């Protein structure tokens, strides 16, 4: 495992110990990006920190004349708990993925928090699928039981994972951090709000929340237009990575 831990900063006094961290960095279908941005907006989240990606060129986000880091941590309050949401305006370059994963796991370890990593699985027949399936995978048996108890997901049984999600799993194994992946069938190179809505519905059941998805579905076309440039940059980024996030049996696998 290579790559130094990327710099990060978060305001610990504002974050409750054990608050689940929802990781939604830009990847397939921008599912994680849509999930985290929608939840942060709907629940009026406030920024409590950031993770810096040294491998990116110098870049800041300007939002309503405010200067912000492009990769931000938001805090939101549910009925009985807090959530941390990791959102990014830019895709993480392949050479920065180890550092990003190490920082996410370091924050989770400090807070004694589980990581819920959400994203998309490319599905060539997505246009013909009205209700995409959500697949889950975890390094913790109890988390997996909780996910399956929602009766809304299927197990990710065979396949490949690459990128930040694979790096998070590897890094978490060294820090004893619990990780749950929730991956939904989605478009590869188009923003997929419909797939993101399925992930939010699953999170509602998992966390005992009631985040509405109607507005997300109503704004689907607007979101696709707003996120087309980020999707273009993310697609170019994914093209430089090994094929991953695939549901298939590895060849020659010996049990």
Protein Blocks (a to p, Z undefined) as FASTA:
>chain_A
ZZidddddddfklpcghiacddfbdcehilmmmmmmmmmmmnopacfbdcddfkbccddd
deehiacdfbdcdddddfkbccdddddfbdcdfklmmmmmmmmmmmmmmnopacdddddd
ddfklmmpmbacdddddfbfklmmmmmmnopaccdfbdcdehjllmmmmmmmmnopacdd
ddddddfkbccfklmmmmmmmmmmmnopacdfklmmmmmmmmmmmmmmmmmmmmmmmmmp
ccehiacddehiaZZ
